[in-house]
Amino acid sequence: MMNRQINPIGIIRSPYSEKFAVPRQPNLVSAGQGELHLLAPYNDPNSVKGLEQFSHLWLLFLFHHIEPEKWRLTVRPPRLGGNKTLGVFATRSPFRPNHIGLSAVELKDITVVQKQVILKLGSLDLVDGTPIIDIKPYIPYCDSYPQAKGSYAQTVPETVLTVTFSPFVQQFLERQKQDYPQLATLISQVISQDPRPAYKRKDKTEQEFGLTLYHFNIKGRIINQHAIVDQITIID
């Protein structure tokens, strides 16, 4: 078989600085939006001519935070609580032979800023800096099958945790509203999905957690099914 080199055509900019906080699918965190910045020689308005007529896109990307040698024949999907083993090709696990992912996202706008072509995107499930290797328009008549069977992922996952902010965090978020008007919503939506590994979800004792969104370091505690955000600091 012939080996082919695949080069990125663009880079994602998103709130997710690390893979721990990333939603497991797009559209689960509406406040987690981002951008796709095209790279040369594709960074040309001609490459996206007509794309504005589509509301959604397919993005093919690389799981760049996964080391190349880390792939598996079987995995334990978080949706099944980490209790059941399935073949990697029956899941969307990042631990794949070629580390290629696929995501359907909303296209909100296309802009050109200082000769940089930027695709404004809706809800994302991609880490900041993710390399995009292709863009394809989402075509409803052939890409949507409402009656399709989805095995263990037939329905949207339920919100797992309730989330509250300490008085200190509420004051901090209020000061950030001008630059990050959706920061409080983003934090709440991300944590409510419970990004912890399945085995930690089973532990009912109080647990501390930490995650990074944009340049904010967020820390808190989970007690039963309730998360309390105690602290937010700005990363220098």
trRosetta pair geometry for C-beta under 8 A, 3 or more apart (Angstrom, degrees):
i j d omega theta_ij theta_ji phi_ij phi_ji
6 62 7.9 155 105 -67 125 121
6 133 5.3 13 166 -146 119 134
7 133 7.6 142 86 -129 29 85
8 11 6.7 50 157 -67 142 72
8 39 6.1 68 110 17 93 146
8 62 7.3 -88 -83 9 100 123
8 131 3.7 -97 -95 -165 132 106
8 132 6.1 88 -157 58 90 47
8 133 5.9 -80 -109 -85 51 62
9 38 6.5 -28 151 -143 77 81
9 39 6.1 -164 -178 43 29 95
9 42 4.6 14 -162 26 94 167
9 132 5.9 -68 61 101 79 89
9 133 6.4 99 5 -150 91 25
9 134 6.6 78 16 -85 135 35
9 135 7.1 -112 88 -8 136 95
10 36 4.9 47 143 174 142 94
10 37 5.8 167 -162 83 92 41
10 38 4.5 -51 -94 -104 106 45
10 39 5.6 -168 -91 -5 40 83
10 42 6.9 -92 -52 91 86 131
10 119 7.7 20 -173 18 163 115
10 131 7.8 142 82 -161 43 51
10 132 4.3 -11 67 54 90 121
10 135 7.5 31 17 -41 135 118
11 36 7.4 159 77 -155 32 58
11 37 5.3 -19 61 61 84 96
11 39 6.6 78 -14 -51 91 108
11 129 6.2 -25 -169 -144 108 40
11 130 7.2 147 -158 72 58 43
11 131 6.3 -33 -102 -103 70 52
11 132 6.9 -151 -75 9 19 90
12 34 5.9 35 -176 139 92 143
12 35 7.3 150 -157 82 52 47
12 36 5.8 -30 -99 -100 62 70
12 37 8.0 173 -91 19 13 76
12 61 7.3 0 -25 -119 129 141
12 124 7.1 145 -166 -159 131 149
12 126 4.7 -48 155 124 172 135
12 127 7.4 109 84 81 128 44
12 128 6.6 -138 108 -132 88 33
12 129 6.7 -32 67 39 78 13
12 130 4.1 7 30 52 127 94
12 131 8.0 -107 4 -46 88 11
12 132 6.3 111 -43 -41 88 104
13 34 5.4 179 91 -170 57 97
13 35 4.5 -1 55 57 108 94
13 36 7.7 -164 19 -77 76 23
13 37 6.3 56 -18 -15 111 109
13 128 6.0 23 -146 -138 42 87
13 129 7.9 55 -93 -50 49 44
14 32 6.9 34 -171 174 105 88
14 33 7.8 -147 -131 122 78 25
14 34 3.6 -41 -94 -90 74 145
14 35 7.8 -168 -66 28 56 55
14 124 5.0 -113 -116 86 133 150
14 126 5.5 151 -21 85 155 81
14 127 6.8 -173 59 169 126 14
14 128 4.8 -142 54 -75 72 69
14 130 7.5 17 7 8 124 110
15 32 5.6 -113 37 -138 122 77
15 33 7.9 64 -15 52 107 42
15 34 7.0 -130 -8 -77 66 97
15 128 7.3 -145 72 -56 8 112
15 186 6.1 -63 140 -172 174 148
15 213 4.8 9 161 -167 106 89
15 214 5.1 -41 -144 -48 79 76
16 19 7.4 63 157 -99 119 29
16 21 5.4 -163 -133 83 92 100
16 22 4.7 67 -160 -83 158 83
16 32 7.0 37 -41 -159 102 121
16 124 7.6 -136 4 101 121 111
16 126 7.1 166 50 98 131 38
16 127 5.1 -101 108 -119 110 50
16 128 5.7 -180 74 -19 58 82
16 213 6.8 -30 -94 -118 44 69
17 21 7.7 38 43 36 67 128
17 127 7.6 24 163 -161 9 86
17 128 5.6 -13 -98 27 45 129
17 212 4.2 -59 60 115 126 116
17 213 6.7 -169 3 -109 97 17
17 214 6.9 -63 -40 48 111 4
17 215 7.5 106 -68 -85 145 42
18 21 6.2 81 72 11 82 95
18 22 7.9 -136 103 -25 46 92
18 127 7.0 -27 -176 -132 9 115
18 211 7.1 -147 60 -156 117 73
18 212 5.3 81 4 48 111 109
19 22 5.4 -46 -155 8 49 123
19 65 5.0 -160 -39 81 132 161
19 94 8.0 -47 -157 -12 143 169
19 127 5.3 -46 -81 -73 70 131
20 195 5.8 97 161 144 69 133
20 211 5.7 -145 101 -118 115 96
21 190 5.4 11 -174 -176 97 135
21 195 5.6 -78 -118 -75 38 173
21 211 4.2 109 -74 -172 117 131
21 212 6.8 -145 -8 57 140 49
21 213 6.2 -124 138 -71 164 86
22 125 5.7 93 169 -171 100 62
22 126 6.9 137 -142 -7 131 2
22 127 5.8 -70 -67 -67 139 73
22 195 7.7 111 47 -127 40 128
23 26 7.1 115 89 -97 125 24
23 28 4.2 175 -166 64 140 121
23 29 4.7 -162 -49 -3 137 110
23 32 6.5 168 -9 52 119 160
23 123 7.7 -14 41 173 153 105
23 124 8.0 141 40 102 109 46
23 125 4.8 -92 78 -110 86 91
23 190 7.0 -114 -60 -120 84 70
23 193 6.0 118 -118 -4 83 179
24 28 7.0 41 47 0 68 160
24 78 6.5 -134 -99 60 150 133
24 79 7.6 174 131 -55 160 95
24 92 7.9 119 171 84 88 123
24 125 6.7 -17 116 -148 11 133
24 157 7.7 47 54 5 127 149
24 193 7.4 -170 3 168 93 133
25 28 5.5 101 69 -27 79 116
25 92 7.7 73 -88 78 89 161
25 125 5.5 -94 174 -66 12 156
26 103 5.3 106 -29 -170 126 103
26 104 6.3 -151 55 71 139 59
26 105 5.4 -123 -148 -89 160 77
26 122 7.8 89 179 98 116 90
26 123 5.2 131 -176 111 80 90
26 124 5.9 -37 -116 -136 98 21
26 125 4.5 -113 -62 -11 61 101
27 30 7.4 17 -157 -82 46 68
27 122 7.7 31 -88 122 70 117
27 123 4.8 124 -85 84 34 141
28 123 7.1 163 36 169 42 137
28 125 7.3 60 25 -82 106 109
28 156 7.5 164 -104 -159 84 99
28 157 7.2 7 -122 49 127 103
28 189 7.6 153 132 167 70 105
28 193 6.0 65 151 -96 129 139
29 32 3.8 41 108 4 117 122
29 123 5.9 157 76 -148 56 109
29 186 6.8 65 173 -142 117 64
29 189 4.3 131 -134 128 84 123
29 190 5.7 32 -114 -74 146 66
29 193 7.0 -74 -62 -26 102 137
30 33 7.9 -1 163 -49 46 93
30 122 7.7 -39 -149 179 64 97
30 123 5.3 -65 -115 -75 37 123
30 185 7.9 -51 76 150 90 123
30 189 6.8 -136 32 -125 69 164
31 123 8.0 43 31 -102 24 89
31 182 4.4 -171 -151 162 113 124
31 185 4.3 154 -66 109 155 106
31 186 4.0 -130 114 -76 125 72
31 189 5.6 152 28 19 109 143
32 123 5.7 61 69 -142 83 71
32 124 5.7 -115 129 49 95 76
32 186 5.8 117 -71 -137 70 98
32 189 7.0 -136 -24 93 101 129
32 190 6.8 102 -66 -71 128 100
33 108 7.6 15 -159 -12 134 146
33 120 7.8 19 164 179 120 78
33 121 6.2 176 -167 95 80 66
33 122 5.6 -65 -116 -156 101 28
33 123 6.2 -58 -83 -76 67 36
33 124 6.5 109 -139 -6 28 98
34 121 5.3 -10 72 64 69 113
34 124 4.6 -11 16 -13 120 152
34 126 6.9 -110 47 66 160 105
34 128 7.7 -159 -130 -96 135 72
35 118 5.3 -16 -171 -170 123 104
35 119 6.5 148 -163 75 64 53
35 120 5.8 -30 -107 -105 84 49
35 121 6.2 173 -97 14 26 92
36 59 7.3 -154 -89 -112 144 132
36 118 7.1 148 74 -160 49 53
36 119 4.1 -5 54 54 103 109
36 121 6.1 75 -16 -33 95 125
36 132 6.0 18 -145 -16 118 158
36 135 7.6 121 143 -85 162 128
37 43 7.8 6 165 -109 71 113
37 116 6.2 -19 -150 177 101 114
37 117 7.5 134 -155 82 51 57
37 118 5.6 -18 -98 -105 68 78
38 42 5.0 -118 -176 107 113 94
38 43 4.2 163 106 -95 99 67
38 44 7.8 -106 118 12 145 45
38 47 6.8 148 -155 77 157 142
38 48 7.6 -135 -52 -36 149 122
38 116 7.6 166 51 -172 78 65
38 117 4.4 -1 29 74 125 109
38 118 7.7 -137 5 -77 81 33
38 119 7.6 83 -39 -13 94 98
39 42 6.1 45 70 47 59 99
39 43 5.8 -91 142 -41 8 109
40 43 4.9 -52 -70 25 55 113
41 44 6.9 0 164 -19 65 120
42 47 4.9 102 -167 -124 73 171
43 47 7.7 -24 -54 23 7 141
43 115 7.5 68 142 147 112 79
43 116 6.5 -43 -165 -135 123 51
43 117 5.2 -177 -155 21 64 103
44 47 5.1 99 67 -12 82 101
44 117 6.9 -46 30 -29 11 139
45 48 6.5 -75 -158 49 44 91
45 49 6.6 73 145 -64 73 84
45 112 5.9 -36 -74 -72 111 138
45 117 6.1 176 -77 -94 55 120
46 49 5.4 -19 -151 -24 41 120
47 117 7.3 161 56 71 109 175
48 51 4.3 -61 -172 18 80 135
48 52 7.6 79 146 -34 100 78
48 110 5.8 -176 131 -144 142 148
48 117 6.3 159 7 -176 134 138
48 119 7.2 -165 -125 -76 153 107
48 135 7.9 -10 -104 94 93 153
50 53 5.8 -37 -176 14 62 117
51 54 6.0 -56 -170 30 54 108
51 57 7.6 21 -169 -89 111 118
51 107 7.1 -127 151 -163 96 164
51 110 6.5 101 84 -61 109 149
51 119 7.8 -57 125 -109 141 119
51 135 7.6 10 -128 135 142 132
51 137 6.6 -157 -133 -79 74 105
52 107 7.5 -148 -121 135 43 130
52 109 7.9 15 -126 -149 101 40
52 110 5.3 -104 -79 15 100 124
54 57 6.6 100 113 -72 128 72
54 107 6.2 62 97 36 83 142
54 137 4.2 -146 -84 -146 166 110
54 138 6.3 139 178 46 121 70
54 139 7.9 -64 -126 -76 121 59
55 106 6.5 -34 158 -144 77 79
55 107 6.3 -179 178 49 25 88
55 138 7.4 -67 73 67 68 114
56 104 5.9 23 169 180 122 92
56 105 6.6 171 -154 89 79 32
56 106 5.5 -50 -100 -104 78 47
56 107 6.2 -179 -102 3 19 86
56 137 7.8 102 86 -169 56 59
56 138 3.7 -29 98 42 98 145
57 104 7.3 173 87 -149 40 52
57 105 5.7 -18 60 63 87 81
57 106 8.0 94 17 -167 78 5
57 107 5.2 82 -21 -50 107 111
57 119 7.6 2 -5 174 161 148
57 121 7.8 -79 40 -115 122 104
57 135 5.7 -26 -171 -162 129 92
57 136 6.9 138 -166 72 74 42
57 137 6.2 -60 -112 -114 67 38
57 138 5.7 -131 -87 -17 11 95
58 102 6.4 -17 -169 -165 100 94
58 103 7.4 145 -157 75 52 39
58 104 5.8 -29 -98 -95 64 70
58 135 7.3 145 78 -162 61 43
58 136 4.3 -13 58 64 111 96
58 137 7.5 16 14 83 86 9
58 138 5.7 131 -35 -74 79 79
58 143 7.6 -142 -54 -135 120 145
59 102 7.3 154 80 -155 52 44
59 103 4.8 -18 59 63 100 92
59 104 7.8 178 16 -84 76 21
59 105 6.0 11 -6 12 119 117
59 126 7.5 -46 104 -58 147 147
59 132 5.6 -67 -164 -131 104 112
59 134 7.7 158 -157 84 42 55
59 135 6.2 -13 -105 -106 65 69
60 100 6.3 -8 -172 -173 95 104
60 101 7.3 157 -157 82 48 48
60 102 5.8 -15 -102 -100 66 71
60 132 7.0 103 74 -166 54 68
60 133 5.0 -66 107 67 100 90
60 134 4.2 17 42 50 122 95
60 135 7.7 -135 22 -63 80 30
60 136 7.5 52 -18 -2 103 103
61 100 7.3 146 77 -158 37 57
61 101 4.9 -24 66 64 88 98
61 102 7.7 172 22 -78 76 26
61 103 6.7 0 8 9 121 112
61 126 6.4 21 80 -121 179 125
61 130 5.1 15 -171 159 137 116
61 131 6.4 146 -157 85 78 52
61 132 5.2 -46 -97 -105 86 54
61 133 6.4 156 -110 8 27 84
62 99 5.7 43 -160 122 74 102
62 100 6.5 -39 -99 -103 57 54
62 101 7.3 162 -101 17 7 89
62 130 7.1 174 62 -171 64 77
62 131 4.7 2 36 67 114 105
62 133 6.2 85 -35 -32 93 117
63 66 4.4 14 127 16 113 120
63 94 4.1 143 -131 -161 155 107
63 96 7.3 121 13 30 138 99
63 99 4.3 -118 46 -169 97 93
63 100 7.6 -112 -3 -56 87 10
63 101 5.7 100 -52 -29 89 116
64 99 7.8 113 -68 152 35 132
64 127 7.6 -129 54 69 94 127
64 129 7.1 -103 72 121 142 95
64 130 6.2 176 15 -128 113 54
64 131 5.7 98 -54 9 133 99
65 94 7.9 -3 68 163 89 155
65 127 6.1 52 -24 22 131 168
66 70 5.5 -126 180 76 89 118
66 94 5.1 -179 -46 140 146 113
66 95 6.4 -159 -154 -91 143 58
66 99 5.5 -169 75 -125 121 122
67 70 4.6 83 66 -2 87 112
68 99 7.0 -93 -116 -15 56 143
70 95 5.9 -81 139 -130 85 95
71 88 7.3 42 -180 -128 86 168
71 95 5.2 155 -129 170 44 71
71 96 5.8 -31 -132 114 111 14
71 97 5.0 109 175 -87 162 39
71 99 7.3 -113 -80 -55 110 82
72 75 5.5 120 85 -68 129 82
72 88 5.7 153 89 -70 73 126
72 93 7.5 -49 55 124 108 150
72 95 4.8 23 14 131 97 129
73 87 6.7 -47 163 -139 69 73
73 88 6.0 -126 -169 -7 21 111
74 85 4.8 28 167 180 126 108
74 86 6.6 164 -153 83 81 26
74 87 5.9 -57 -101 -101 70 38
74 88 6.5 -124 -91 -39 17 76
75 85 7.2 156 78 -147 21 67
75 86 6.5 -30 64 65 70 76
75 88 5.4 83 -9 -98 109 72
75 91 5.4 -105 66 51 124 158
75 93 4.2 38 82 -68 178 163
75 95 6.0 149 -89 57 127 120
76 80 7.0 -120 -177 73 69 109
76 82 4.7 57 141 -147 126 57
76 83 7.2 129 -159 22 115 16
76 84 6.7 141 -139 71 77 40
76 85 5.8 -47 -83 -93 77 60
76 86 7.7 127 -105 18 31 77
76 198 7.3 -110 131 29 115 146
77 80 4.7 75 75 12 96 102
77 82 7.8 -141 82 -80 34 42
77 84 7.2 -19 40 74 90 91
77 86 6.1 7 -16 26 108 127
77 91 5.1 -157 -76 -123 107 125
77 93 7.1 -116 -90 -62 71 98
77 152 6.5 131 87 90 151 147
78 81 7.5 50 -175 -76 41 14
78 82 6.3 4 -112 -55 49 83
78 197 7.3 -122 -110 -147 109 48
78 198 5.2 -170 -136 -53 69 105
79 152 5.4 134 111 134 121 112
79 153 5.7 -16 179 -82 174 90
79 157 6.6 -123 -121 -86 96 122
80 83 6.0 -119 137 47 90 78
80 84 4.4 -70 149 38 145 110
80 86 7.7 122 6 -18 155 118
80 152 5.5 -32 -69 -165 100 155
81 84 7.7 70 56 3 82 86
81 198 4.9 132 -175 -161 41 128
81 201 7.5 -115 -138 71 78 131
81 202 7.8 79 -170 -61 105 106
82 197 6.9 55 -68 170 150 83
82 198 3.0 178 -9 68 120 145
82 199 5.8 -83 91 -45 160 74
83 198 7.5 -130 -28 148 70 145
86 90 4.6 -106 164 82 117 122
86 91 5.5 125 91 -43 123 111
87 90 4.7 85 64 4 85 106
87 91 7.5 -179 91 0 47 92
88 91 6.0 -77 -155 46 36 103
88 93 5.6 -90 -143 53 81 126
88 95 6.6 -107 -126 93 125 83
88 96 6.0 157 163 -106 127 67
88 97 7.8 126 105 -23 150 80
90 151 7.4 -5 -180 40 102 177
92 101 7.4 69 -175 -136 94 90
93 96 6.5 149 92 -52 80 82
94 99 6.8 30 179 -138 75 76
94 101 6.8 -24 -111 -71 78 119
96 99 5.5 166 65 -75 89 33
96 100 6.6 -85 93 36 141 60
100 133 7.3 -65 -129 38 101 143
103 124 7.3 50 156 -150 149 66
103 125 5.8 -164 -126 50 132 99
103 126 6.4 -118 6 -52 170 108
104 138 5.8 81 -145 -95 103 136
104 143 7.8 146 -109 160 135 131
105 121 4.9 5 149 -164 134 116
105 122 5.8 177 -179 55 81 81
105 123 7.0 -154 -136 74 85 54
105 124 6.1 12 -115 -96 134 69
106 121 6.5 128 75 -167 62 60
106 122 3.1 29 54 7 114 134
106 123 6.9 59 17 25 108 71
107 110 7.4 1 180 -50 112 89
107 119 6.3 -58 -134 -172 95 107
107 120 7.5 96 -169 75 55 62
107 121 6.5 -38 -105 -107 45 64
107 122 7.7 -68 -26 -7 15 92
108 120 4.3 -72 71 111 103 102
108 121 6.4 170 8 -110 98 9
108 122 5.8 127 -46 -55 107 78
109 119 7.8 166 87 -159 47 45
109 120 4.1 16 53 40 87 128
110 117 7.1 -10 -172 -168 96 88
110 118 7.3 160 -157 84 49 51
110 119 5.6 -19 -105 -106 77 64
110 120 7.2 -141 -70 14 29 82
111 117 7.8 161 88 -152 43 44
111 118 5.0 -15 64 62 88 101
111 120 6.7 52 0 -29 104 109
112 115 6.8 2 179 -117 100 19
112 116 6.8 156 -158 71 56 40
112 117 5.6 -22 -101 -95 80 59
112 118 7.3 168 -91 17 28 79
113 116 5.3 -28 69 59 74 97
113 118 6.1 4 14 0 106 128
119 135 7.8 156 -36 -120 167 150
121 124 6.0 66 117 -66 128 107
126 130 4.4 -91 -179 14 109 156
127 130 5.2 121 62 -54 72 100
132 135 6.8 30 161 -57 128 87
138 143 5.4 -126 -164 78 73 165
139 142 5.3 12 101 43 112 95
139 143 5.2 123 63 -10 62 111
140 143 6.3 -68 -106 51 17 93
140 144 5.0 -13 -159 7 63 127
141 144 7.4 -15 -74 39 8 94
145 148 3.9 72 108 -39 114 114
149 154 7.0 -43 -164 -102 54 105
150 153 4.8 -93 157 86 111 69
150 154 4.0 154 64 -94 106 51
150 155 7.8 163 73 -21 138 40
151 154 6.9 -177 60 -49 25 85
157 160 7.8 -20 151 -43 109 96
157 193 7.3 74 97 -143 127 88
159 192 4.7 -19 -158 158 105 113
159 193 7.0 -72 -128 -81 62 48
160 192 6.6 151 48 167 65 54
160 193 6.5 62 18 -170 105 21
160 194 3.9 -47 76 -7 143 129
160 201 7.6 -58 -177 -136 147 127
160 225 6.8 -131 158 -151 66 97
161 191 6.1 -76 82 140 133 80
161 192 5.2 -146 68 -132 77 45
161 193 7.8 -41 27 34 96 18
161 194 5.1 126 -16 -66 111 94
161 222 6.7 -68 -125 -131 140 110
161 225 5.6 -160 -114 178 60 65
161 226 6.5 142 -164 -112 86 17
161 227 4.7 48 160 -14 138 109
162 192 7.1 23 -106 -117 21 95
162 225 6.6 68 11 125 85 85
162 226 5.1 -22 65 -115 96 74
162 227 7.0 -176 86 27 44 73
163 187 7.4 -178 164 124 149 82
163 188 4.5 177 81 -137 142 75
163 191 4.9 106 -98 87 135 122
163 192 5.4 -93 -18 -65 118 86
163 226 7.8 167 -82 -163 29 59
163 227 4.8 -16 -107 70 74 105
163 228 7.9 165 -155 -85 53 26
163 229 6.8 33 -173 -21 98 105
164 226 7.3 1 9 -176 103 102
164 227 7.5 167 27 89 60 57
164 228 5.6 -18 70 -113 90 69
164 229 7.3 -157 97 21 41 79
165 169 4.1 -126 -172 93 102 120
165 170 4.9 134 109 -60 123 77
165 173 6.8 -35 -161 -6 166 139
165 184 7.2 -61 -41 -139 150 102
165 187 8.0 68 -81 101 114 138
165 228 7.8 141 -108 -163 17 60
165 229 4.9 -25 -112 63 68 108
166 169 4.8 92 52 8 76 102
166 170 7.1 -137 94 -8 39 87
166 228 6.6 69 -53 172 87 98
166 229 6.6 -128 2 93 82 59
166 230 5.0 54 -19 -127 140 49
166 231 7.6 8 36 -50 137 47
167 170 5.6 -52 -147 33 33 115
167 171 6.6 32 156 -17 65 104
168 171 6.0 -60 -156 36 30 109
168 172 6.4 30 149 -20 65 108
168 230 7.5 33 57 179 120 53
168 231 7.2 -5 100 -101 131 55
169 172 5.4 -52 -146 36 36 116
169 173 6.2 36 155 -19 68 105
169 229 5.1 129 -143 112 173 102
169 230 6.8 -174 -38 174 124 10
169 231 6.9 -120 -74 -83 102 12
169 232 5.5 99 -127 -3 89 108
170 173 5.9 -54 -147 37 29 110
170 174 6.5 34 152 -24 62 105
171 174 5.6 -51 -150 30 32 115
171 175 6.8 31 153 -18 63 103
172 175 6.0 -59 -158 33 32 109
172 176 6.7 21 150 -14 65 111
172 232 5.1 170 118 63 155 118
173 176 5.6 -63 -149 40 36 109
173 177 7.1 65 151 -58 64 82
173 183 5.9 -162 -140 92 91 114
173 184 4.6 72 -170 -71 144 104
173 187 7.9 -106 -101 19 128 142
173 232 7.4 85 -58 30 78 159
174 177 6.0 -21 -162 -22 36 116
176 179 6.0 -73 -169 57 66 93
176 180 4.7 -18 155 49 106 107
176 183 5.3 -15 113 25 131 157
177 180 7.0 -83 -114 72 19 58
177 181 5.4 49 -170 -110 67 60
177 183 7.7 -124 -93 26 46 109
178 181 7.4 23 -120 -67 7 82
180 183 3.8 52 134 -46 118 116
180 214 6.9 -104 -105 -8 140 168
182 185 4.8 -56 -167 48 77 115
182 186 5.4 85 130 -31 88 99
183 186 5.6 -55 -145 35 30 113
183 187 6.3 28 159 -18 65 105
183 213 7.6 147 -147 109 83 130
183 214 7.7 -59 -114 12 105 139
183 216 7.4 84 -156 -7 125 161
184 187 6.0 -54 -148 35 29 109
184 188 6.3 25 156 -15 63 110
185 188 5.8 -60 -147 40 29 110
185 189 6.0 25 159 -17 67 110
186 189 6.0 -59 -143 38 26 106
186 190 6.2 23 160 -18 64 110
186 213 6.2 155 129 179 124 154
187 190 6.0 -59 -147 37 26 109
187 191 6.2 13 162 -9 64 112
187 213 6.5 -144 -86 23 77 155
187 218 6.1 -177 -132 -127 118 159
187 229 6.5 33 155 -85 133 161
188 191 6.3 -64 -143 42 25 102
188 192 6.0 28 160 -26 64 112
189 192 5.8 -53 -141 32 27 114
189 193 7.1 30 158 -22 58 102
190 193 6.3 -62 -168 26 30 110
190 195 6.8 -9 167 -35 84 124
190 211 7.1 -151 133 109 134 157
190 213 6.8 -169 -1 -76 166 135
191 194 7.4 39 172 -75 48 39
191 195 7.4 -72 -115 2 41 98
191 209 7.9 137 -130 96 104 146
191 211 7.7 -168 -82 26 87 142
191 220 7.5 12 -129 53 149 146
191 227 5.0 -141 159 98 126 163
191 229 7.2 -136 -40 -63 168 109
192 227 7.6 -137 -80 28 49 130
194 201 6.2 69 161 -103 136 115
195 211 6.9 75 58 -87 148 144
196 200 4.2 -102 168 82 123 125
196 201 5.6 152 90 -59 116 78
196 207 7.5 53 -106 114 152 153
196 209 6.9 -94 -73 -105 105 129
196 222 7.6 -79 -33 3 144 165
197 200 5.1 89 63 7 79 103
197 201 7.5 -139 99 -13 43 87
198 201 5.6 -52 -155 24 38 116
198 202 7.3 38 153 -23 65 99
199 202 6.1 -49 -163 23 39 113
199 203 7.7 39 144 -21 62 100
200 203 5.6 -48 -160 24 48 114
200 207 6.6 106 -179 -137 109 167
203 207 6.4 92 98 -57 118 127
204 224 6.4 19 -159 -103 88 58
206 221 5.8 -4 -173 -174 101 115
206 222 7.1 162 -154 79 52 51
206 223 5.1 -11 -105 -94 87 83
207 221 6.9 152 80 -157 40 64
207 222 4.9 -11 60 54 93 100
208 219 7.0 -3 -175 -171 100 95
208 220 7.3 171 -152 96 62 32
208 221 5.6 -39 -99 -99 58 71
208 222 7.9 -177 -87 15 12 76
209 219 7.1 172 89 -149 50 53
209 220 5.8 -15 59 66 89 76
209 221 7.3 155 15 -102 80 21
209 222 6.1 48 -14 -18 122 107
209 227 7.4 -37 37 -138 136 114
210 217 6.9 -4 -169 -177 107 86
210 218 6.7 156 -154 85 56 54
210 219 4.7 -13 -101 -100 88 79
210 220 7.9 152 -82 20 49 58
211 218 5.4 -19 65 63 75 104
212 215 7.8 -12 -172 -136 102 22
212 216 6.8 159 -153 80 60 49
212 217 5.7 -24 -100 -101 84 59
212 218 7.0 169 -92 16 30 84
212 235 7.0 18 -137 -33 119 144
213 216 5.4 -16 68 59 76 102
213 218 6.4 17 14 -10 99 130
215 234 6.0 34 122 -161 99 75
215 235 4.7 -128 -177 51 78 96
216 232 5.5 -9 -174 -168 112 104
216 233 7.2 149 -157 75 62 35
216 234 6.3 -41 -103 -102 63 54
216 235 7.0 -145 -82 -5 12 91
217 232 7.0 153 78 -155 52 50
217 233 4.8 -16 58 62 105 88
217 234 7.6 -180 15 -96 85 4
217 235 5.4 107 -33 -59 102 96
218 229 6.2 -37 -173 -145 103 114
218 231 7.5 158 -155 91 40 60
218 232 5.3 -6 -104 -105 70 84
219 229 7.5 120 83 -155 36 66
219 230 6.0 -48 103 61 84 92
219 231 4.5 -3 58 62 104 103
219 232 7.6 -173 23 -75 69 41
220 227 5.8 69 121 177 137 88
220 228 5.3 -172 -168 92 108 50
220 229 4.2 -70 -76 -107 136 41
220 230 5.1 149 -112 4 62 78
220 231 7.2 -172 -67 29 60 68
221 227 7.2 171 88 -150 40 55
221 228 5.2 -4 56 54 87 98
221 230 6.5 45 -4 -24 92 121
222 226 7.0 159 -154 83 57 42
222 227 4.9 -24 -98 -97 79 76
222 228 7.9 -179 -82 18 32 68
223 226 5.4 -21 67 66 80 95
223 228 7.2 15 8 -3 105 109
229 232 7.1 23 164 -48 115 98
